[in-house]
Amino acid sequence: MTTFLLVHGSFVGGWIWQPTAKRLRAAGHTVYAPSSEGCAERKSGLRTGISVTSAAQELADLMFYEDLKDVVLV
């Protein structure tokens, strides 16, 4: 099956993907829908210096530490 990494937009969090993630998981796929630093349940981490670069690094770190390969990024 496929591994999906679902990335939210501004002013929301990974929770926004819950309906999509549920359907993908029901179809047998692996799904990650993290919230970025400073967003949603991670709002306490809001700080100066959060940027597109730091958000991309968070995703790269997740892929590295979870040993994800051949990921569909949405």
Secondary structure, 3 states (H helix, E strand, C coil): CCEEECCCCCCCCHHHHHHHHHHHHHCCCEEECCCCCCCHHHHHHCCCCCCHHHHHHHHHHHHHHCCCCCEEEC
